[in-house]
């Protein structure tokens, strides 16, 4: 077969009914627990020139990392260097305080 790779069942592709397309859902991984989830269910943390902050839109410029809603993941991300390594930056005390105050309940 030449050209683009078609999703055919015999080629290991998706087996949606004829004429129906399954919508692609982007997945991301929590940097602490490594669980994969839909992009919209995770919280994006972004490193910008102004500092590290939560990106509610998911479109801010800068290096991003994702955290799930588990309190334990947020605590580990703020209190260890896991988030700093994922963002390839260092977290200041102000960054840590800001993230701790904005973490989901």
Secondary structure, 3 states (H helix, E strand, C coil): CCCCCCCCHHHCCCCCCCCCCCCCCCEEEECCCCCEEEHHHCEEEEEECCEEEEECCCCCCCEEEEECCCHHHHHHHHHCCHHHHHHCCCCCHHHHHHHHHHCCC
